[in-house]
Amino acid sequence: MLILKNANLALAFLLELCALAALGYWGFTQNTGWLIRIILGIGTPVIVAFVWGMFVAPKATYVLPAFYKELLALAIFAIAALALYAAGRSGWALWFAILVVVNRVLMVVWEQ
């Protein structure tokens, strides 16, 4: 069981990185000028990483109640999935969303 729990924690970290990558991908695929694409492609993941670090990370600066922390995490993951969908990667968005739901349910059940 310990191996499965550690694998789930590793998956959680990979999903966090994938969320940032998805937001960056969305930004770089916008049909705008190159400067706006660069700002969106780099700025969006940086802002989301900042919010994650301030409120959701295990050693967050501001500790939220567990319910709100989980709600914010799910909102960030949902935005990342929607960004993939908006960038034309509906299959990736679906698989990402499925993995997030399974991962977050297991994290709650296993109290991780």
Secondary structure as a PSIPRED ss2 file (coil, helix, strand):
# PSIPRED VFORMAT (PSIPRED V4.0)

   1 M C   1.000  0.000  0.000
   2 L H   0.000  1.000  0.000
   3 I H   0.000  1.000  0.000
   4 L H   0.000  1.000  0.000
   5 K H   0.000  1.000  0.000
   6 N H   0.000  1.000  0.000
   7 A H   0.000  1.000  0.000
   8 N H   0.000  1.000  0.000
   9 L H   0.000  1.000  0.000
  10 A H   0.000  1.000  0.000
  11 L H   0.000  1.000  0.000
  12 A H   0.000  1.000  0.000
  13 F H   0.000  1.000  0.000
  14 L H   0.000  1.000  0.000
  15 L H   0.000  1.000  0.000
  16 E H   0.000  1.000  0.000
  17 L H   0.000  1.000  0.000
  18 C H   0.000  1.000  0.000
  19 A H   0.000  1.000  0.000
  20 L H   0.000  1.000  0.000
  21 A H   0.000  1.000  0.000
  22 A H   0.000  1.000  0.000
  23 L H   0.000  1.000  0.000
  24 G H   0.000  1.000  0.000
  25 Y H   0.000  1.000  0.000
  26 W H   0.000  1.000  0.000
  27 G H   0.000  1.000  0.000
  28 F H   0.000  1.000  0.000
  29 T C   1.000  0.000  0.000
  30 Q C   1.000  0.000  0.000
  31 N C   1.000  0.000  0.000
  32 T C   1.000  0.000  0.000
  33 G C   1.000  0.000  0.000
  34 W H   0.000  1.000  0.000
  35 L H   0.000  1.000  0.000
  36 I H   0.000  1.000  0.000
  37 R H   0.000  1.000  0.000
  38 I H   0.000  1.000  0.000
  39 I H   0.000  1.000  0.000
  40 L H   0.000  1.000  0.000
  41 G H   0.000  1.000  0.000
  42 I H   0.000  1.000  0.000
  43 G H   0.000  1.000  0.000
  44 T H   0.000  1.000  0.000
  45 P H   0.000  1.000  0.000
  46 V H   0.000  1.000  0.000
  47 I H   0.000  1.000  0.000
  48 V H   0.000  1.000  0.000
  49 A H   0.000  1.000  0.000
  50 F H   0.000  1.000  0.000
  51 V H   0.000  1.000  0.000
  52 W H   0.000  1.000  0.000
  53 G H   0.000  1.000  0.000
  54 M H   0.000  1.000  0.000
  55 F H   0.000  1.000  0.000
  56 V H   0.000  1.000  0.000
  57 A C   1.000  0.000  0.000
  58 P C   1.000  0.000  0.000
  59 K C   1.000  0.000  0.000
  60 A C   1.000  0.000  0.000
  61 T C   1.000  0.000  0.000
  62 Y C   1.000  0.000  0.000
  63 V C   1.000  0.000  0.000
  64 L C   1.000  0.000  0.000
  65 P C   1.000  0.000  0.000
  66 A H   0.000  1.000  0.000
  67 F H   0.000  1.000  0.000
  68 Y H   0.000  1.000  0.000
  69 K H   0.000  1.000  0.000
  70 E H   0.000  1.000  0.000
  71 L H   0.000  1.000  0.000
  72 L H   0.000  1.000  0.000
  73 A H   0.000  1.000  0.000
  74 L H   0.000  1.000  0.000
  75 A H   0.000  1.000  0.000
  76 I H   0.000  1.000  0.000
  77 F H   0.000  1.000  0.000
  78 A H   0.000  1.000  0.000
  79 I H   0.000  1.000  0.000
  80 A H   0.000  1.000  0.000
  81 A H   0.000  1.000  0.000
  82 L H   0.000  1.000  0.000
  83 A H   0.000  1.000  0.000
  84 L H   0.000  1.000  0.000
  85 Y H   0.000  1.000  0.000
  86 A H   0.000  1.000  0.000
  87 A C   1.000  0.000  0.000
  88 G C   1.000  0.000  0.000
  89 R C   1.000  0.000  0.000
  90 S H   0.000  1.000  0.000
  91 G H   0.000  1.000  0.000
  92 W H   0.000  1.000  0.000
  93 A H   0.000  1.000  0.000
  94 L H   0.000  1.000  0.000
  95 W H   0.000  1.000  0.000
  96 F H   0.000  1.000  0.000
  97 A H   0.000  1.000  0.000
  98 I H   0.000  1.000  0.000
  99 L H   0.000  1.000  0.000
 100 V H   0.000  1.000  0.000
 101 V H   0.000  1.000  0.000
 102 V H   0.000  1.000  0.000
 103 N H   0.000  1.000  0.000
 104 R H   0.000  1.000  0.000
 105 V H   0.000  1.000  0.000
 106 L H   0.000  1.000  0.000
 107 M H   0.000  1.000  0.000
 108 V H   0.000  1.000  0.000
 109 V H   0.000  1.000  0.000
 110 W C   1.000  0.000  0.000
 111 E C   1.000  0.000  0.000
 112 Q C   1.000  0.000  0.000
